Structure formats: structure tokens, C-alpha cells
Amino acid sequence: MHAAQEREVSSAAPLPGGAPVMPLPIIAMASFRRLMAREGHSVDLARMCVDRQYAFDCLAQAHSSAEERLRQSALALFATYDRNAAAGLTH
């Protein structure tokens, strides 16, 4: 993993209540988009950042793929959305 990726994955900004908010990992999201494109699906990354339902639909579609890397990518991104939802932040 590159240093920039490590910073992106490990950085979390605390909310006033102390809950960590994970920034959406743009490098992981770009990789997710490429993997989805290989499966014949287009993904709008900007929309994934603001439309939680759209993001979850994309992640669910990826999770049903036969491609292991795509499923793992979807799980990792879902975990970020899930942490942010627990902190009260919506994307």
C-alpha cells in the first residue's frame, strides 16, 4: 500500500461527540469503479458520495459478483459507509 493510501485509510476526523468520521476513500472508490466497469456496470463516483441509496445499490450489485476482488472492494467501501452512518454522518 502506498503512503497516500495509508493516510487515506487511516485518517478519521472526529465529530464533536467524539465519533470518528471516515472520509470516503477516493482511491478505493476509483478501483471499485474500474472493477465494476470490467463487469459491464458504470458507476458514478460523485453520486456515490452524495446518494447513499445509489452507493448501497452499487455495492450490493458488486457483492453479488463472481469476481472476488470486486466483492472485497464492495465490503471495504460498505464498512466506511457503515462507520459514517454510526457516527451520524450521511453521504
C-alpha positions as CSV (number, residue, x, y, z in Angstrom):
1,M,0.0,0.0,0.0
2,H,1.3,3.4,-0.9
3,A,1.8,6.1,1.8
4,A,-1.0,8.2,0.4
5,Q,-3.4,5.2,0.5
6,E,-2.4,4.5,4.1
7,R,-3.1,8.1,5.1
8,E,-6.4,8.0,3.3
9,V,-7.5,4.7,5.0
10,S,-6.2,5.6,8.5
11,S,-7.4,9.3,8.7
12,A,-10.6,10.0,10.6
13,A,-11.9,13.3,11.6
14,P,-13.7,13.3,15.0
15,L,-17.2,14.7,15.2
16,P,-18.0,17.0,18.2
17,G,-19.4,13.9,20.0
18,G,-16.1,12.1,19.5
19,A,-17.3,9.6,16.9
20,P,-14.8,9.2,14.0
21,V,-15.9,10.1,10.5
22,M,-14.0,8.3,7.8
23,P,-13.5,10.2,4.6
24,L,-14.7,8.3,1.5
25,P,-11.5,6.6,0.2
26,I,-11.3,8.0,-3.4
27,I,-8.5,5.7,-4.4
28,A,-10.5,2.6,-3.3
29,M,-13.6,4.1,-5.0
30,A,-11.8,4.5,-8.3
31,S,-10.6,0.9,-8.1
32,F,-14.2,-0.1,-7.3
33,R,-15.4,1.8,-10.4
34,R,-12.7,0.1,-12.6
35,L,-13.7,-3.4,-11.3
36,M,-17.4,-2.7,-11.9
37,A,-16.6,-1.5,-15.4
38,R,-14.9,-4.8,-16.1
39,E,-18.2,-6.4,-15.1
40,G,-20.1,-4.1,-17.5
41,H,-21.5,-1.7,-14.9
42,S,-20.9,2.0,-14.9
43,V,-20.5,3.8,-11.5
44,D,-20.8,7.5,-10.9
45,L,-18.4,8.2,-8.0
46,A,-19.7,11.7,-7.4
47,R,-23.2,10.3,-6.9
48,M,-21.8,7.6,-4.6
49,C,-20.6,10.5,-2.4
50,V,-23.9,12.2,-2.0
51,D,-26.6,9.5,-2.7
52,R,-26.4,6.8,0.0
53,Q,-29.1,4.6,-1.7
54,Y,-27.3,4.7,-5.0
55,A,-24.0,3.8,-3.3
56,F,-25.6,0.9,-1.5
57,D,-27.2,-0.3,-4.7
58,C,-23.8,-0.3,-6.4
59,L,-22.2,-2.1,-3.5
60,A,-24.9,-4.7,-3.4
61,Q,-24.6,-5.3,-7.1
62,A,-20.8,-5.7,-6.7
63,H,-21.2,-8.0,-3.7
64,S,-23.2,-10.4,-5.9
65,S,-20.3,-10.6,-8.5
66,A,-18.3,-13.8,-9.0
67,E,-15.2,-11.6,-9.0
68,E,-13.5,-11.9,-5.6
69,R,-11.7,-8.6,-5.8
70,L,-14.9,-6.7,-6.6
71,R,-16.7,-8.4,-3.7
72,Q,-13.9,-7.5,-1.3
73,S,-13.8,-3.9,-2.6
74,A,-17.6,-3.6,-2.0
75,L,-17.2,-4.9,1.5
76,A,-14.4,-2.4,2.3
77,L,-16.4,0.5,1.0
78,F,-19.6,-0.6,2.8
79,A,-17.6,-0.6,6.0
80,T,-16.7,3.0,5.5
81,Y,-20.3,4.0,4.8
82,D,-21.4,1.9,7.8
83,R,-18.9,3.7,10.2
84,N,-20.1,7.1,9.0
85,A,-23.7,6.1,9.5
86,A,-23.0,5.1,13.0
87,A,-21.4,8.5,13.6
88,G,-24.5,10.2,12.3
89,L,-22.9,11.4,9.0
90,T,-24.7,10.6,5.7
91,H,-23.1,10.7,2.3
